[in-house]
Amino acid sequence: MKRILIVDDDKDLCFNLSCILKKEGHEAITALNGKQALNAVEKKAPDLVLLDIKLPEMDGVELLQEIKIKEGNLPVIM
C-alpha cells in the first residue's frame, strides 16, 4: 500500500481519484492548494504526489520546487 497525495483545486477530481486509489488498496490524501499540500508532505509523508499545474495562490511548478526542497526524492507526477 502506498500513500498518495492528490493536489488539485477541483474537489470532485480529488474525490474521484481518491476513490479509485482506495479501491486499488492505496491510502489517498487530498490537498486543494499549495499550503495544504506542503503541510501534507511534512506531516503525512506520502510516497507519491499527483500534482495539478494550475492551482490558486501557488501554481504547480512553484509547489514542485517547494516539495523538492523539503523532500528531494519524493516522486511527483504533474
PAZAPA-4460 file (N, C-alpha, C; in steps of 0.05 Angstrom, whole numbers, plus 32768, in hexadecimal, padded with zeros to 4 digits):
% residues 78
    n_x    n_y    n_z   ca_x   ca_y   ca_z    c_x    c_y    c_z   seq   type   mol
   8011   7FE8   8000   8000   8000   8000   8012   8019   8000     1      M     A
   800C   802B   7FEF   801A   8044   7FED   8008   805B   7FF6     2      K     A
   8014   806F   8002   8006   8088   800A   800A   809C   7FF3     3      R     A
   7FF4   80A4   7FE7   7FF5   80B5   7FCF   7FE7   80D0   7FD6     4      I     A
   7FF5   80E6   7FD1   7FEA   8100   7FD5   7FE0   810B   7FBA     5      L     A
   7FC7   8112   7FB9   7FBA   811E   7FA2   7FB7   813C   7FA7     6      I     A
   7FC3   814C   7F95   7FC1   8169   7F99   7FB3   8175   7F81     7      V     A
   7F9A   817E   7F85   7F8A   818A   7F70   7F75   819C   7F7D     8      D     A
   7F6F   81B2   7F71   7F5A   81C4   7F7C   7F3E   81BB   7F74     9      D     A
   7F3B   81A7   7F64   7F22   819C   7F5C   7F1A   8186   7F70    10      D     A
   7F07   818C   7F82   7EFF   8179   7F97   7EF5   815F   7F8C    11      K     A
   7EE5   8160   7F76   7EDA   8148   7F6A   7EF0   8136   7F60    12      D     A
   7F04   8141   7F53   7F1A   8132   7F48   7F2A   8124   7F5F    13      L     A
   7F2F   8133   7F74   7F3C   8128   7F8C   7F2D   8110   7F97    14      C     A
   7F13   8114   7F99   7F02   80FF   7FA4   7F02   80E6   7F93    15      F     A
   7EFF   80EA   7F78   7EFE   80D3   7F66   7F19   80C4   7F65    16      N     A
   7F2F   80D3   7F64   7F49   80C6   7F64   7F4E   80B8   7F7E    17      L     A
   7F47   80C4   7F94   7F4B   80B6   7FAE   7F3B   809D   7FB0    18      S     A
   7F23   809D   7FA5   7F12   8084   7FA5   7F1F   806E   7F95    19      C     A
   7F2A   8075   7F7E   7F37   8062   7F6C   7F50   8056   7F7A    20      I     A
   7F60   8068   7F86   7F78   805F   7F93   7F72   804D   7FAB    21      L     A
   7F5D   8054   7FBA   7F56   8044   7FD1   7F4C   8028   7FC9    22      K     A
   7F3E   8027   7FB3   7F35   800D   7FA8   7F4D   7FFB   7FA1    23      K     A
   7F62   8008   7F98   7F7B   7FFA   7F91   7F8C   7FF3   7FA9    24      E     A
   7F83   7FFB   7FC1   7F91   7FF4   7FD9   7FA5   8009   7FE4    25      G     A
   7FA4   8021   7FD9   7FB6   8036   7FE2   7FA8   8049   7FF5    26      H     A
   7FB8   8058   8004   7FAE   806D   8015   7FAF   8087   8004    27      E     A
   7F99   8095   8003   7F98   80AE   7FF3   7F95   80C6   8006    28      A     A
   7FA5   80DA   8002   7FA4   80F3   8011   7F9E   8109   7FFC    29      I     A
   7F8D   811C   8003   7F87   8131   7FF0   7F8F   814D   7FFB    30      T     A
   7F97   815E   7FE9   7F9C   817A   7FF0   7F92   818B   7FD9    31      A     A
   7F85   81A1   7FE1   7F78   81B3   7FCD   7F8A   81CA   7FC5    32      L     A
   7FA0   81CE   7FD2   7FB2   81E4   7FCC   7FCE   81DE   7FD5    33      N     A
   7FE1   81EF   7FCE   7FFD   81EB   7FD5   8003   81E9   7FF3    34      G     A
   7FF6   81FA   8002   7FFA   81FA   801F   7FF2   81E0   802B    35      K     A
   7FDB   81D6   8024   7FD2   81BC   802E   7FE4   81A6   8025    36      Q     A
   7FEE   81A8   800C   8000   8193   8001   801A   8192   8011    37      A     A
   8026   81A9   8016   803F   81AA   8024   803C   819F   8040    38      L     A
   8026   81A6   804D   8020   819B   8067   801D   817C   8067    39      N     A
   8010   8172   8052   800D   8155   8050   8028   8147   804A    40      A     A
   8039   8154   803A   8053   8149   8035   8063   8146   804F    41      V     A
   8062   815A   8060   8070   815A   8079   8064   8146   808D    42      E     A
   804A   8146   8090   803D   8137   80A5   8034   811B   809E    43      K     A
   802E   8116   8084   8023   80FC   807C   8038   80EB   806D    44      K     A
   804E   80F6   8065   8064   80E7   8057   8059   80D6   8040    45      A     A
   804E   80E2   802B   8044   80D2   8015   805B   80C4   8006    46      P     A
   8054   80AF   7FF8   8066   80A0   7FE7   8067   80AC   7FCA    47      D     A
   8052   80BA   7FC3   804E   80C5   7FA8   803C   80DD   7FA9    48      L     A
   8041   80F1   7F98   802F   8108   7F96   8024   810A   7F79    49      V     A
   800A   810C   7F77   7FFD   8112   7F5D   7FF6   812F   7F5E    50      L     A
   8002   8140   7F4D   8002   815D   7F50   7FF6   816A   7F38    51      L     A
   7FE1   817A   7F3C   7FD6   818B   7F27   7FE9   81A3   7F22    52      D     A
   7FEA   81AC   7F09   7FFB   81C2   7F02   7FEE   81DD   7F0A    53      I     A
   7FD4   81DF   7F05   7FC6   81F8   7F0B   7FB8   81F6   7F26    54      K     A
   7FC3   8205   7F39   7FB8   8206   7F54   7FB5   8224   7F5C    55      L     A
   7FA4   8229   7F6F   7FA1   8245   7F79   7FB9   824C   7F8B    56      P     A
   7FC0   8264   7F8B   7FD6   8270   7F9D   7FF2   8267   7F95    57      E     A
   7FF7   824D   7F94   8011   8242   7F8D   800C   822E   7F76    58      M     A
   8018   8232   7F5E   8013   821F   7F49   8023   8206   7F4D    59      D     A
   801D   81F1   7F3D   8029   81D7   7F40   8048   81D7   7F3E    60      G     A
   8052   81E8   7F2C   8070   81E9   7F29   807D   81F4   7F42    61      V     A
   8072   8209   7F4D   807C   8215   7F66   807A   8200   7F7D    62      E     A
   8064   81F2   7F7E   8060   81DE   7F93   8074   81C7   7F8F    63      L     A
   8078   81BF   7F76   808C   81AA   7F71   80A7   81B2   7F7C    64      L     A
   80AF   81CA   7F77   80C9   81D4   7F81   80CA   81D3   7FA0    65      Q     A
   80B5   81DB   7FAD   80B4   81DA   7FCA   80B5   81BD   7FD5    66      E     A
   80A7   81AB   7FC7   80A6   818F   7FCF   80C2   8183   7FCD    67      I     A
   80D0   818A   7FB7   80EB   817F   7FB2   80FF   818A   7FC6    68      K     A
   80FB   81A2   7FD1   810C   81AD   7FE6   8108   819D   7FFF    69      I     A
   80EF   8196   8005   80E9   8188   801E   80EF   816A   801C    70      K     A
   80E7   815E   8006   80EA   8141   8002   80F4   813C   7FE5    71      E     A
   810E   813E   7FE2   811A   813D   7FC7   8115   8123   7FB8    72      G     A
   8111   810D   7FC6   810E   80F3   7FB9   80F0   80EB   7FB5    73      N     A
   80DE   80FC   7FBD   80C2   80F5   7FBB   80B9   80F7   7F9E    74      L     A
   80AE   80E1   7F92   80A5   80E2   7F77   808C   80F3   7F74    75      P     A
   808C   8104   7F5F   8075   8116   7F59   806D   8112   7F3C    76      V     A
   8054   810D   7F38   8048   810C   7F1C   8037   8124   7F19    77      I     A
   803D   8133   7F04   802D   814B   7EFE   801B   8147   7EE6    78      M     A
***
